[in-house]
Amino acid sequence: MKNEFNEDKLARKSIALTGRIISEYGPRIAGGESCRKAAEALHHDLALCCDRAHLETFGMHPGSFLG
């Protein structure tokens, strides 16, 4: 049976997408503005090819591990 996916092509596309996200949104701290914008861009891309794509919110408590 012939492989329907070209893994090399998919890997290159994944690396290109990662590079684009880094270039457009820069360094990101979880919960920060650039992180939210990167998530929205990924959500948009996934919504085009998936049955469902969801964005989820979460609470951040920086420094809480310091007690």
PDBQT receptor file of N, H, CA, C and O in Angstrom, charges set to zero:
ATOM      1  N   MET A   1       0.841  -1.176   0.000  1.00  0.00    +0.000 N 
ATOM      2  CA  MET A   1       0.000   0.000   0.000  1.00  0.00    +0.000 C 
ATOM      3  C   MET A   1       0.891   1.246   0.000  1.00  0.00    +0.000 C 
ATOM      4  O   MET A   1       1.850   1.338   0.767  1.00  0.00    +0.000 OA
ATOM      5  N   LYS A   2       0.569   2.170  -0.844  1.00  0.00    +0.000 N 
ATOM      6  H   LYS A   2      -0.210   2.096  -1.467  1.00  0.00    +0.000 HD
ATOM      7  CA  LYS A   2       1.358   3.401  -0.953  1.00  0.00    +0.000 C 
ATOM      8  C   LYS A   2       1.057   4.332   0.220  1.00  0.00    +0.000 C 
ATOM      9  O   LYS A   2      -0.097   4.509   0.608  1.00  0.00    +0.000 OA
ATOM     10  N   ASN A   3       2.113   4.922   0.774  1.00  0.00    +0.000 N 
ATOM     11  H   ASN A   3       3.051   4.778   0.459  1.00  0.00    +0.000 HD
ATOM     12  CA  ASN A   3       1.960   5.885   1.868  1.00  0.00    +0.000 C 
ATOM     13  C   ASN A   3       1.296   7.148   1.327  1.00  0.00    +0.000 C 
ATOM     14  O   ASN A   3       1.800   7.757   0.383  1.00  0.00    +0.000 OA
ATOM     15  N   GLU A   4       0.173   7.544   1.915  1.00  0.00    +0.000 N 
ATOM     16  H   GLU A   4      -0.236   7.049   2.682  1.00  0.00    +0.000 HD
ATOM     17  CA  GLU A   4      -0.565   8.715   1.446  1.00  0.00    +0.000 C 
ATOM     18  C   GLU A   4       0.082  10.025   1.876  1.00  0.00    +0.000 C 
ATOM     19  O   GLU A   4      -0.225  11.078   1.316  1.00  0.00    +0.000 OA
ATOM     20  N   PHE A   5       0.965   9.974   2.854  1.00  0.00    +0.000 N 
ATOM     21  H   PHE A   5       1.214   9.118   3.308  1.00  0.00    +0.000 HD
ATOM     22  CA  PHE A   5       1.592  11.181   3.376  1.00  0.00    +0.000 C 
ATOM     23  C   PHE A   5       3.074  11.201   3.029  1.00  0.00    +0.000 C 
ATOM     24  O   PHE A   5       3.755  10.177   3.096  1.00  0.00    +0.000 OA
ATOM     25  N   ASN A   6       3.545  12.338   2.671  1.00  0.00    +0.000 N 
ATOM     26  H   ASN A   6       2.992  13.169   2.617  1.00  0.00    +0.000 HD
ATOM     27  CA  ASN A   6       4.974  12.527   2.429  1.00  0.00    +0.000 C 
ATOM     28  C   ASN A   6       5.547  13.126   3.708  1.00  0.00    +0.000 C 
ATOM     29  O   ASN A   6       5.428  14.329   3.938  1.00  0.00    +0.000 OA
ATOM     30  N   GLU A   7       6.165  12.296   4.539  1.00  0.00    +0.000 N 
ATOM     31  H   GLU A   7       6.262  11.318   4.352  1.00  0.00    +0.000 HD
ATOM     32  CA  GLU A   7       6.643  12.745   5.846  1.00  0.00    +0.000 C 
ATOM     33  C   GLU A   7       7.669  13.862   5.736  1.00  0.00    +0.000 C 
ATOM     34  O   GLU A   7       7.675  14.783   6.552  1.00  0.00    +0.000 OA
ATOM     35  N   ASP A   8       8.536  13.786   4.735  1.00  0.00    +0.000 N 
ATOM     36  H   ASP A   8       8.532  13.038   4.071  1.00  0.00    +0.000 HD
ATOM     37  CA  ASP A   8       9.536  14.849   4.570  1.00  0.00    +0.000 C 
ATOM     38  C   ASP A   8       8.868  16.188   4.293  1.00  0.00    +0.000 C 
ATOM     39  O   ASP A   8       9.247  17.213   4.860  1.00  0.00    +0.000 OA
ATOM     40  N   LYS A   9       7.880  16.168   3.422  1.00  0.00    +0.000 N 
ATOM     41  H   LYS A   9       7.572  15.335   2.961  1.00  0.00    +0.000 HD
ATOM     42  CA  LYS A   9       7.164  17.406   3.083  1.00  0.00    +0.000 C 
ATOM     43  C   LYS A   9       6.418  17.943   4.311  1.00  0.00    +0.000 C 
ATOM     44  O   LYS A   9       6.434  19.143   4.583  1.00  0.00    +0.000 OA
ATOM     45  N   LEU A  10       5.767  17.037   5.045  1.00  0.00    +0.000 N 
ATOM     46  H   LEU A  10       5.755  16.062   4.824  1.00  0.00    +0.000 HD
ATOM     47  CA  LEU A  10       5.052  17.468   6.256  1.00  0.00    +0.000 C 
ATOM     48  C   LEU A  10       6.010  18.034   7.293  1.00  0.00    +0.000 C 
ATOM     49  O   LEU A  10       5.693  19.027   7.948  1.00  0.00    +0.000 OA
ATOM     50  N   ALA A  11       7.168  17.422   7.452  1.00  0.00    +0.000 N 
ATOM     51  H   ALA A  11       7.426  16.616   6.920  1.00  0.00    +0.000 HD
ATOM     52  CA  ALA A  11       8.158  17.917   8.408  1.00  0.00    +0.000 C 
ATOM     53  C   ALA A  11       8.639  19.305   8.007  1.00  0.00    +0.000 C 
ATOM     54  O   ALA A  11       8.753  20.194   8.851  1.00  0.00    +0.000 OA
ATOM     55  N   ARG A  12       8.920  19.493   6.719  1.00  0.00    +0.000 N 
ATOM     56  H   ARG A  12       8.827  18.771   6.033  1.00  0.00    +0.000 HD
ATOM     57  CA  ARG A  12       9.365  20.819   6.248  1.00  0.00    +0.000 C 
ATOM     58  C   ARG A  12       8.281  21.872   6.466  1.00  0.00    +0.000 C 
ATOM     59  O   ARG A  12       8.577  22.995   6.873  1.00  0.00    +0.000 OA
ATOM     60  N   LYS A  13       7.022  21.508   6.195  1.00  0.00    +0.000 N 
ATOM     61  H   LYS A  13       6.782  20.596   5.864  1.00  0.00    +0.000 HD
ATOM     62  CA  LYS A  13       5.922  22.456   6.406  1.00  0.00    +0.000 C 
ATOM     63  C   LYS A  13       5.764  22.798   7.890  1.00  0.00    +0.000 C 
ATOM     64  O   LYS A  13       5.482  23.945   8.238  1.00  0.00    +0.000 OA
ATOM     65  N   SER A  14       5.944  21.805   8.761  1.00  0.00    +0.000 N 
ATOM     66  H   SER A  14       6.172  20.873   8.479  1.00  0.00    +0.000 HD
ATOM     67  CA  SER A  14       5.842  22.044  10.203  1.00  0.00    +0.000 C 
ATOM     68  C   SER A  14       6.944  22.982  10.687  1.00  0.00    +0.000 C 
ATOM     69  O   SER A  14       6.699  23.888  11.483  1.00  0.00    +0.000 OA
ATOM     70  N   ILE A  15       8.152  22.752  10.200  1.00  0.00    +0.000 N 
ATOM     71  H   ILE A  15       8.352  22.016   9.553  1.00  0.00    +0.000 HD
ATOM     72  CA  ILE A  15       9.272  23.617  10.581  1.00  0.00    +0.000 C 
ATOM     73  C   ILE A  15       9.072  25.024  10.044  1.00  0.00    +0.000 C 
ATOM     74  O   ILE A  15       9.389  25.999  10.726  1.00  0.00    +0.000 OA
ATOM     75  N   ALA A  16       8.548  25.142   8.821  1.00  0.00    +0.000 N 
ATOM     76  H   ALA A  16       8.291  24.350   8.267  1.00  0.00    +0.000 HD
ATOM     77  CA  ALA A  16       8.269  26.458   8.240  1.00  0.00    +0.000 C 
ATOM     78  C   ALA A  16       7.200  27.186   9.054  1.00  0.00    +0.000 C 
ATOM     79  O   ALA A  16       7.322  28.385   9.303  1.00  0.00    +0.000 OA
ATOM     80  N   LEU A  17       6.156  26.469   9.471  1.00  0.00    +0.000 N 
ATOM     81  H   LEU A  17       6.058  25.495   9.269  1.00  0.00    +0.000 HD
ATOM     82  CA  LEU A  17       5.104  27.082  10.290  1.00  0.00    +0.000 C 
ATOM     83  C   LEU A  17       5.669  27.545  11.626  1.00  0.00    +0.000 C 
ATOM     84  O   LEU A  17       5.359  28.644  12.087  1.00  0.00    +0.000 OA
ATOM     85  N   THR A  18       6.493  26.715  12.248  1.00  0.00    +0.000 N 
ATOM     86  H   THR A  18       6.745  25.822  11.874  1.00  0.00    +0.000 HD
ATOM     87  CA  THR A  18       7.128  27.101  13.510  1.00  0.00    +0.000 C 
ATOM     88  C   THR A  18       7.959  28.366  13.326  1.00  0.00    +0.000 C 
ATOM     89  O   THR A  18       7.896  29.276  14.153  1.00  0.00    +0.000 OA
ATOM     90  N   GLY A  19       8.739  28.430  12.245  1.00  0.00    +0.000 N 
ATOM     91  H   GLY A  19       8.791  27.691  11.573  1.00  0.00    +0.000 HD
ATOM     92  CA  GLY A  19       9.538  29.621  11.952  1.00  0.00    +0.000 C 
ATOM     93  C   GLY A  19       8.683  30.852  11.739  1.00  0.00    +0.000 C 
ATOM     94  O   GLY A  19       9.027  31.942  12.195  1.00  0.00    +0.000 OA
ATOM     95  N   ARG A  20       7.560  30.679  11.042  1.00  0.00    +0.000 N 
ATOM     96  H   ARG A  20       7.281  29.793  10.672  1.00  0.00    +0.000 HD
ATOM     97  CA  ARG A  20       6.650  31.811  10.798  1.00  0.00    +0.000 C 
ATOM     98  C   ARG A  20       6.061  32.328  12.111  1.00  0.00    +0.000 C 
ATOM     99  O   ARG A  20       6.000  33.538  12.327  1.00  0.00    +0.000 OA
ATOM    100  N   ILE A  21       5.635  31.435  12.973  1.00  0.00    +0.000 N 
ATOM    101  H   ILE A  21       5.684  30.452  12.797  1.00  0.00    +0.000 HD
ATOM    102  CA  ILE A  21       5.061  31.838  14.269  1.00  0.00    +0.000 C 
ATOM    103  C   ILE A  21       6.114  32.573  15.095  1.00  0.00    +0.000 C 
ATOM    104  O   ILE A  21       5.814  33.600  15.705  1.00  0.00    +0.000 OA
ATOM    105  N   ILE A  22       7.341  32.060  15.120  1.00  0.00    +0.000 N 
ATOM    106  H   ILE A  22       7.584  31.226  14.625  1.00  0.00    +0.000 HD
ATOM    107  CA  ILE A  22       8.414  32.715  15.877  1.00  0.00    +0.000 C 
ATOM    108  C   ILE A  22       8.709  34.085  15.288  1.00  0.00    +0.000 C 
ATOM    109  O   ILE A  22       8.883  35.053  16.028  1.00  0.00    +0.000 OA
ATOM    110  N   SER A  23       8.768  34.177  13.964  1.00  0.00    +0.000 N 
ATOM    111  H   SER A  23       8.627  33.390  13.363  1.00  0.00    +0.000 HD
ATOM    112  CA  SER A  23       9.060  35.460  13.310  1.00  0.00    +0.000 C 
ATOM    113  C   SER A  23       7.971  36.492  13.556  1.00  0.00    +0.000 C 
ATOM    114  O   SER A  23       8.258  37.659  13.821  1.00  0.00    +0.000 OA
ATOM    115  N   GLU A  24       6.721  36.057  13.468  1.00  0.00    +0.000 N 
ATOM    116  H   GLU A  24       6.487  35.108  13.253  1.00  0.00    +0.000 HD
ATOM    117  CA  GLU A  24       5.601  36.996  13.602  1.00  0.00    +0.000 C 
ATOM    118  C   GLU A  24       5.314  37.399  15.043  1.00  0.00    +0.000 C 
ATOM    119  O   GLU A  24       4.946  38.546  15.299  1.00  0.00    +0.000 OA
ATOM    120  N   TYR A  25       5.480  36.468  15.994  1.00  0.00    +0.000 N 
ATOM    121  H   TYR A  25       5.779  35.537  15.786  1.00  0.00    +0.000 HD
ATOM    122  CA  TYR A  25       5.041  36.732  17.359  1.00  0.00    +0.000 C 
ATOM    123  C   TYR A  25       6.176  36.783  18.365  1.00  0.00    +0.000 C 
ATOM    124  O   TYR A  25       5.949  37.101  19.532  1.00  0.00    +0.000 OA
ATOM    125  N   GLY A  26       7.396  36.474  17.936  1.00  0.00    +0.000 N 
ATOM    126  H   GLY A  26       7.580  36.215  16.988  1.00  0.00    +0.000 HD
ATOM    127  CA  GLY A  26       8.547  36.604  18.814  1.00  0.00    +0.000 C 
ATOM    128  C   GLY A  26       8.509  35.684  20.009  1.00  0.00    +0.000 C 
ATOM    129  O   GLY A  26       7.748  34.716  20.039  1.00  0.00    +0.000 OA
ATOM    130  N   PRO A  27       9.341  35.991  21.008  1.00  0.00    +0.000 N 
ATOM    131  CA  PRO A  27       9.368  35.160  22.217  1.00  0.00    +0.000 C 
ATOM    132  C   PRO A  27       8.032  35.280  22.958  1.00  0.00    +0.000 C 
ATOM    133  O   PRO A  27       7.414  36.344  22.992  1.00  0.00    +0.000 OA
ATOM    134  N   ARG A  28       7.608  34.166  23.547  1.00  0.00    +0.000 N 
ATOM    135  H   ARG A  28       8.110  33.302  23.520  1.00  0.00    +0.000 HD
ATOM    136  CA  ARG A  28       6.296  34.157  24.185  1.00  0.00    +0.000 C 
ATOM    137  C   ARG A  28       6.366  33.533  25.565  1.00  0.00    +0.000 C 
ATOM    138  O   ARG A  28       6.943  32.463  25.760  1.00  0.00    +0.000 OA
ATOM    139  N   ILE A  29       5.771  34.220  26.505  1.00  0.00    +0.000 N 
ATOM    140  H   ILE A  29       5.302  35.089  26.347  1.00  0.00    +0.000 HD
ATOM    141  CA  ILE A  29       5.562  33.667  27.844  1.00  0.00    +0.000 C 
ATOM    142  C   ILE A  29       4.116  33.209  27.887  1.00  0.00    +0.000 C 
ATOM    143  O   ILE A  29       3.225  33.924  27.428  1.00  0.00    +0.000 OA
ATOM    144  N   ALA A  30       3.874  32.027  28.435  1.00  0.00    +0.000 N 
ATOM    145  H   ALA A  30       4.598  31.447  28.808  1.00  0.00    +0.000 HD
ATOM    146  CA  ALA A  30       2.508  31.505  28.504  1.00  0.00    +0.000 C 
ATOM    147  C   ALA A  30       1.573  32.539  29.110  1.00  0.00    +0.000 C 
ATOM    148  O   ALA A  30       1.839  33.093  30.176  1.00  0.00    +0.000 OA
ATOM    149  N   GLY A  31       0.481  32.786  28.413  1.00  0.00    +0.000 N 
ATOM    150  H   GLY A  31       0.265  32.335  27.547  1.00  0.00    +0.000 HD
ATOM    151  CA  GLY A  31      -0.524  33.726  28.891  1.00  0.00    +0.000 C 
ATOM    152  C   GLY A  31      -0.302  35.159  28.454  1.00  0.00    +0.000 C 
ATOM    153  O   GLY A  31      -1.177  36.000  28.656  1.00  0.00    +0.000 OA
ATOM    154  N   GLY A  32       0.848  35.462  27.859  1.00  0.00    +0.000 N 
ATOM    155  H   GLY A  32       1.559  34.778  27.696  1.00  0.00    +0.000 HD
ATOM    156  CA  GLY A  32       1.135  36.819  27.412  1.00  0.00    +0.000 C 
ATOM    157  C   GLY A  32       0.419  37.146  26.109  1.00  0.00    +0.000 C 
ATOM    158  O   GLY A  32      -0.143  36.263  25.462  1.00  0.00    +0.000 OA
ATOM    159  N   GLU A  33       0.442  38.409  25.731  1.00  0.00    +0.000 N 
ATOM    160  H   GLU A  33       0.898  39.127  26.257  1.00  0.00    +0.000 HD
ATOM    161  CA  GLU A  33      -0.240  38.876  24.533  1.00  0.00    +0.000 C 
ATOM    162  C   GLU A  33       0.284  38.177  23.279  1.00  0.00    +0.000 C 
ATOM    163  O   GLU A  33      -0.513  37.739  22.449  1.00  0.00    +0.000 OA
ATOM    164  N   SER A  34       1.599  38.062  23.124  1.00  0.00    +0.000 N 
ATOM    165  H   SER A  34       2.246  38.417  23.799  1.00  0.00    +0.000 HD
ATOM    166  CA  SER A  34       2.141  37.415  21.930  1.00  0.00    +0.000 C 
ATOM    167  C   SER A  34       1.791  35.929  21.906  1.00  0.00    +0.000 C 
ATOM    168  O   SER A  34       1.622  35.351  20.832  1.00  0.00    +0.000 OA
ATOM    169  N   CYS A  35       1.682  35.315  23.065  1.00  0.00    +0.000 N 
ATOM    170  H   CYS A  35       1.819  35.785  23.937  1.00  0.00    +0.000 HD
ATOM    171  CA  CYS A  35       1.282  33.912  23.146  1.00  0.00    +0.000 C 
ATOM    172  C   CYS A  35      -0.164  33.743  22.683  1.00  0.00    +0.000 C 
ATOM    173  O   CYS A  35      -0.478  32.813  21.940  1.00  0.00    +0.000 OA
ATOM    174  N   ARG A  36      -1.036  34.638  23.122  1.00  0.00    +0.000 N 
ATOM    175  H   ARG A  36      -0.781  35.393  23.726  1.00  0.00    +0.000 HD
ATOM    176  CA  ARG A  36      -2.439  34.574  22.707  1.00  0.00    +0.000 C 
ATOM    177  C   ARG A  36      -2.574  34.790  21.200  1.00  0.00    +0.000 C 
ATOM    178  O   ARG A  36      -3.358  34.104  20.544  1.00  0.00    +0.000 OA
ATOM    179  N   LYS A  37      -1.822  35.729  20.655  1.00  0.00    +0.000 N 
ATOM    180  H   LYS A  37      -1.185  36.286  21.188  1.00  0.00    +0.000 HD
ATOM    181  CA  LYS A  37      -1.888  35.979  19.212  1.00  0.00    +0.000 C 
ATOM    182  C   LYS A  37      -1.366  34.781  18.419  1.00  0.00    +0.000 C 
ATOM    183  O   LYS A  37      -1.935  34.435  17.383  1.00  0.00    +0.000 OA
ATOM    184  N   ALA A  38      -0.303  34.149  18.887  1.00  0.00    +0.000 N 
ATOM    185  H   ALA A  38       0.159  34.429  19.728  1.00  0.00    +0.000 HD
ATOM    186  CA  ALA A  38       0.222  32.952  18.222  1.00  0.00    +0.000 C 
ATOM    187  C   ALA A  38      -0.807  31.822  18.273  1.00  0.00    +0.000 C 
ATOM    188  O   ALA A  38      -1.002  31.112  17.286  1.00  0.00    +0.000 OA
ATOM    189  N   ALA A  39      -1.463  31.655  19.419  1.00  0.00    +0.000 N 
ATOM    190  H   ALA A  39      -1.305  32.232  20.221  1.00  0.00    +0.000 HD
ATOM    191  CA  ALA A  39      -2.496  30.627  19.556  1.00  0.00    +0.000 C 
ATOM    192  C   ALA A  39      -3.657  30.894  18.608  1.00  0.00    +0.000 C 
ATOM    193  O   ALA A  39      -4.185  29.962  18.002  1.00  0.00    +0.000 OA
ATOM    194  N   GLU A  40      -4.059  32.150  18.471  1.00  0.00    +0.000 N 
ATOM    195  H   GLU A  40      -3.630  32.908  18.963  1.00  0.00    +0.000 HD
ATOM    196  CA  GLU A  40      -5.145  32.497  17.555  1.00  0.00    +0.000 C 
ATOM    197  C   GLU A  40      -4.760  32.202  16.108  1.00  0.00    +0.000 C 
ATOM    198  O   GLU A  40      -5.598  31.747  15.329  1.00  0.00    +0.000 OA
ATOM    199  N   ALA A  41      -3.506  32.456  15.738  1.00  0.00    +0.000 N 
ATOM    200  H   ALA A  41      -2.826  32.826  16.371  1.00  0.00    +0.000 HD
ATOM    201  CA  ALA A  41      -3.046  32.164  14.382  1.00  0.00    +0.000 C 
ATOM    202  C   ALA A  41      -3.047  30.651  14.135  1.00  0.00    +0.000 C 
ATOM    203  O   ALA A  41      -3.482  30.196  13.078  1.00  0.00    +0.000 OA
ATOM    204  N   LEU A  42      -2.565  29.878  15.103  1.00  0.00    +0.000 N 
ATOM    205  H   LEU A  42      -2.211  30.248  15.962  1.00  0.00    +0.000 HD
ATOM    206  CA  LEU A  42      -2.582  28.422  14.962  1.00  0.00    +0.000 C 
ATOM    207  C   LEU A  42      -4.014  27.895  14.902  1.00  0.00    +0.000 C 
ATOM    208  O   LEU A  42      -4.316  26.987  14.127  1.00  0.00    +0.000 OA
ATOM    209  N   HIS A  43      -4.879  28.461  15.710  1.00  0.00    +0.000 N 
ATOM    210  H   HIS A  43      -4.634  29.199  16.339  1.00  0.00    +0.000 HD
ATOM    211  CA  HIS A  43      -6.290  28.067  15.708  1.00  0.00    +0.000 C 
ATOM    212  C   HIS A  43      -6.894  28.314  14.330  1.00  0.00    +0.000 C 
ATOM    213  O   HIS A  43      -7.614  27.465  13.806  1.00  0.00    +0.000 OA
ATOM    214  N   HIS A  44      -6.609  29.455  13.753  1.00  0.00    +0.000 N 
ATOM    215  H   HIS A  44      -6.024  30.145  14.179  1.00  0.00    +0.000 HD
ATOM    216  CA  HIS A  44      -7.130  29.773  12.422  1.00  0.00    +0.000 C 
ATOM    217  C   HIS A  44      -6.662  28.745  11.400  1.00  0.00    +0.000 C 
ATOM    218  O   HIS A  44      -7.464  28.244  10.612  1.00  0.00    +0.000 OA
ATOM    219  N   ASP A  45      -5.373  28.428  11.408  1.00  0.00    +0.000 N 
ATOM    220  H   ASP A  45      -4.722  28.835  12.049  1.00  0.00    +0.000 HD
ATOM    221  CA  ASP A  45      -4.827  27.448  10.465  1.00  0.00    +0.000 C 
ATOM    222  C   ASP A  45      -5.462  26.069  10.662  1.00  0.00    +0.000 C 
ATOM    223  O   ASP A  45      -5.810  25.399   9.690  1.00  0.00    +0.000 OA
ATOM    224  N   LEU A  46      -5.609  25.651  11.912  1.00  0.00    +0.000 N 
ATOM    225  H   LEU A  46      -5.326  26.196  12.701  1.00  0.00    +0.000 HD
ATOM    226  CA  LEU A  46      -6.186  24.334  12.190  1.00  0.00    +0.000 C 
ATOM    227  C   LEU A  46      -7.669  24.277  11.835  1.00  0.00    +0.000 C 
ATOM    228  O   LEU A  46      -8.156  23.247  11.370  1.00  0.00    +0.000 OA
ATOM    229  N   ALA A  47      -8.386  25.370  12.049  1.00  0.00    +0.000 N 
ATOM    230  H   ALA A  47      -7.991  26.208  12.427  1.00  0.00    +0.000 HD
ATOM    231  CA  ALA A  47      -9.819  25.407  11.747  1.00  0.00    +0.000 C 
ATOM    232  C   ALA A  47     -10.084  25.201  10.254  1.00  0.00    +0.000 C 
ATOM    233  O   ALA A  47     -11.167  24.760   9.868  1.00  0.00    +0.000 OA
ATOM    234  N   LEU A  48      -9.097  25.520   9.423  1.00  0.00    +0.000 N 
ATOM    235  H   LEU A  48      -8.218  25.878   9.737  1.00  0.00    +0.000 HD
ATOM    236  CA  LEU A  48      -9.257  25.352   7.983  1.00  0.00    +0.000 C 
ATOM    237  C   LEU A  48      -9.212  23.888   7.550  1.00  0.00    +0.000 C 
ATOM    238  O   LEU A  48      -9.748  23.538   6.498  1.00  0.00    +0.000 OA
ATOM    239  N   CYS A  49      -8.581  23.034   8.347  1.00  0.00    +0.000 N 
ATOM    240  H   CYS A  49      -8.146  23.318   9.201  1.00  0.00    +0.000 HD
ATOM    241  CA  CYS A  49      -8.396  21.645   7.902  1.00  0.00    +0.000 C 
ATOM    242  C   CYS A  49      -8.882  20.595   8.899  1.00  0.00    +0.000 C 
ATOM    243  O   CYS A  49      -8.754  19.397   8.644  1.00  0.00    +0.000 OA
ATOM    244  N   CYS A  50      -9.435  21.028  10.026  1.00  0.00    +0.000 N 
ATOM    245  H   CYS A  50      -9.539  22.001  10.233  1.00  0.00    +0.000 HD
ATOM    246  CA  CYS A  50      -9.925  20.083  11.036  1.00  0.00    +0.000 C 
ATOM    247  C   CYS A  50     -11.434  20.215  11.195  1.00  0.00    +0.000 C 
ATOM    248  O   CYS A  50     -12.013  21.252  10.873  1.00  0.00    +0.000 OA
ATOM    249  N   ASP A  51     -12.057  19.168  11.688  1.00  0.00    +0.000 N 
ATOM    250  H   ASP A  51     -11.587  18.325  11.949  1.00  0.00    +0.000 HD
ATOM    251  CA  ASP A  51     -13.493  19.235  11.953  1.00  0.00    +0.000 C 
ATOM    252  C   ASP A  51     -13.800  20.263  13.037  1.00  0.00    +0.000 C 
ATOM    253  O   ASP A  51     -14.789  20.991  12.958  1.00  0.00    +0.000 OA
ATOM    254  N   ARG A  52     -12.934  20.311  14.055  1.00  0.00    +0.000 N 
ATOM    255  H   ARG A  52     -12.130  19.720  14.119  1.00  0.00    +0.000 HD
ATOM    256  CA  ARG A  52     -13.117  21.252  15.162  1.00  0.00    +0.000 C 
ATOM    257  C   ARG A  52     -11.762  21.745  15.632  1.00  0.00    +0.000 C 
ATOM    258  O   ARG A  52     -10.776  21.009  15.627  1.00  0.00    +0.000 OA
ATOM    259  N   ALA A  53     -11.736  22.991  16.035  1.00  0.00    +0.000 N 
ATOM    260  H   ALA A  53     -12.537  23.589  16.039  1.00  0.00    +0.000 HD
ATOM    261  CA  ALA A  53     -10.537  23.570  16.649  1.00  0.00    +0.000 C 
ATOM    262  C   ALA A  53     -11.025  24.475  17.776  1.00  0.00    +0.000 C 
ATOM    263  O   ALA A  53     -11.957  25.257  17.587  1.00  0.00    +0.000 OA
ATOM    264  N   HIS A  54     -10.404  24.372  18.935  1.00  0.00    +0.000 N 
ATOM    265  H   HIS A  54      -9.647  23.737  19.089  1.00  0.00    +0.000 HD
ATOM    266  CA  HIS A  54     -10.855  25.130  20.108  1.00  0.00    +0.000 C 
ATOM    267  C   HIS A  54      -9.712  25.939  20.703  1.00  0.00    +0.000 C 
ATOM    268  O   HIS A  54      -8.563  25.498  20.719  1.00  0.00    +0.000 OA
ATOM    269  N   LEU A  55     -10.040  27.110  21.182  1.00  0.00    +0.000 N 
ATOM    270  H   LEU A  55     -10.973  27.468  21.169  1.00  0.00    +0.000 HD
ATOM    271  CA  LEU A  55      -9.120  27.895  22.005  1.00  0.00    +0.000 C 
ATOM    272  C   LEU A  55      -9.588  27.743  23.443  1.00  0.00    +0.000 C 
ATOM    273  O   LEU A  55     -10.785  27.818  23.720  1.00  0.00    +0.000 OA
ATOM    274  N   GLU A  56      -8.662  27.533  24.350  1.00  0.00    +0.000 N 
ATOM    275  H   GLU A  56      -7.689  27.472  24.126  1.00  0.00    +0.000 HD
ATOM    276  CA  GLU A  56      -9.004  27.407  25.758  1.00  0.00    +0.000 C 
ATOM    277  C   GLU A  56      -8.288  28.468  26.561  1.00  0.00    +0.000 C 
ATOM    278  O   GLU A  56      -7.149  28.824  26.259  1.00  0.00    +0.000 OA
ATOM    279  N   THR A  57      -8.945  28.970  27.573  1.00  0.00    +0.000 N 
ATOM    280  H   THR A  57      -9.870  28.681  27.819  1.00  0.00    +0.000 HD
ATOM    281  CA  THR A  57      -8.326  29.935  28.474  1.00  0.00    +0.000 C 
ATOM    282  C   THR A  57      -7.804  29.191  29.705  1.00  0.00    +0.000 C 
ATOM    283  O   THR A  57      -8.252  28.089  30.023  1.00  0.00    +0.000 OA
ATOM    284  N   PHE A  58      -6.864  29.811  30.373  1.00  0.00    +0.000 N 
ATOM    285  H   PHE A  58      -6.501  30.706  30.115  1.00  0.00    +0.000 HD
ATOM    286  CA  PHE A  58      -6.336  29.224  31.598  1.00  0.00    +0.000 C 
ATOM    287  C   PHE A  58      -5.801  30.353  32.470  1.00  0.00    +0.000 C 
ATOM    288  O   PHE A  58      -5.440  31.422  31.977  1.00  0.00    +0.000 OA
ATOM    289  N   GLY A  59      -5.757  30.099  33.756  1.00  0.00    +0.000 N 
ATOM    290  H   GLY A  59      -6.050  29.231  34.157  1.00  0.00    +0.000 HD
ATOM    291  CA  GLY A  59      -5.253  31.091  34.701  1.00  0.00    +0.000 C 
ATOM    292  C   GLY A  59      -3.746  30.975  34.887  1.00  0.00    +0.000 C 
ATOM    293  O   GLY A  59      -3.194  29.875  34.885  1.00  0.00    +0.000 OA
ATOM    294  N   MET A  60      -3.102  32.094  35.044  1.00  0.00    +0.000 N 
ATOM    295  H   MET A  60      -3.550  32.987  35.046  1.00  0.00    +0.000 HD
ATOM    296  CA  MET A  60      -1.655  32.127  35.276  1.00  0.00    +0.000 C 
ATOM    297  C   MET A  60      -1.392  32.705  36.656  1.00  0.00    +0.000 C 
ATOM    298  O   MET A  60      -2.016  33.688  37.055  1.00  0.00    +0.000 OA
ATOM    299  N   HIS A  61      -0.486  32.102  37.368  1.00  0.00    +0.000 N 
ATOM    300  H   HIS A  61       0.021  31.303  37.044  1.00  0.00    +0.000 HD
ATOM    301  CA  HIS A  61      -0.077  32.585  38.675  1.00  0.00    +0.000 C 
ATOM    302  C   HIS A  61       1.459  32.598  38.737  1.00  0.00    +0.000 C 
ATOM    303  O   HIS A  61       2.065  31.765  39.412  1.00  0.00    +0.000 OA
ATOM    304  N   PRO A  62       2.084  33.554  38.023  1.00  0.00    +0.000 N 
ATOM    305  CA  PRO A  62       3.547  33.573  37.993  1.00  0.00    +0.000 C 
ATOM    306  C   PRO A  62       4.122  33.705  39.402  1.00  0.00    +0.000 C 
ATOM    307  O   PRO A  62       3.630  34.487  40.215  1.00  0.00    +0.000 OA
ATOM    308  N   GLY A  63       5.130  32.959  39.666  1.00  0.00    +0.000 N 
ATOM    309  H   GLY A  63       5.530  32.324  39.005  1.00  0.00    +0.000 HD
ATOM    310  CA  GLY A  63       5.796  33.027  40.953  1.00  0.00    +0.000 C 
ATOM    311  C   GLY A  63       5.099  32.270  42.064  1.00  0.00    +0.000 C 
ATOM    312  O   GLY A  63       5.583  32.266  43.195  1.00  0.00    +0.000 OA
ATOM    313  N   SER A  64       3.978  31.630  41.778  1.00  0.00    +0.000 N 
ATOM    314  H   SER A  64       3.585  31.633  40.858  1.00  0.00    +0.000 HD
ATOM    315  CA  SER A  64       3.240  30.940  42.846  1.00  0.00    +0.000 C 
ATOM    316  C   SER A  64       4.053  29.774  43.406  1.00  0.00    +0.000 C 
ATOM    317  O   SER A  64       3.847  29.379  44.554  1.00  0.00    +0.000 OA
ATOM    318  N   PHE A  65       4.964  29.221  42.623  1.00  0.00    +0.000 N 
ATOM    319  H   PHE A  65       5.131  29.542  41.691  1.00  0.00    +0.000 HD
ATOM    320  CA  PHE A  65       5.779  28.108  43.108  1.00  0.00    +0.000 C 
ATOM    321  C   PHE A  65       6.766  28.561  44.182  1.00  0.00    +0.000 C 
ATOM    322  O   PHE A  65       7.363  27.731  44.869  1.00  0.00    +0.000 OA
ATOM    323  N   LEU A  66       6.939  29.884  44.329  1.00  0.00    +0.000 N 
ATOM    324  H   LEU A  66       6.454  30.558  43.771  1.00  0.00    +0.000 HD
ATOM    325  CA  LEU A  66       7.863  30.399  45.345  1.00  0.00    +0.000 C 
ATOM    326  C   LEU A  66       7.247  30.373  46.742  1.00  0.00    +0.000 C 
ATOM    327  O   LEU A  66       7.942  30.540  47.744  1.00  0.00    +0.000 OA
ATOM    328  N   GLY A  67       5.919  30.159  46.790  1.00  0.00    +0.000 N 
ATOM    329  H   GLY A  67       5.354  30.024  45.976  1.00  0.00    +0.000 HD
ATOM    330  CA  GLY A  67       5.214  30.007  48.048  1.00  0.00    +0.000 C 
ATOM    331  C   GLY A  67       5.127  31.274  48.807  1.00  0.00    +0.000 C 
ATOM    332  O   GLY A  67       4.556  31.304  49.897  1.00  0.00    +0.000 OA
TER     333      GLY A  67
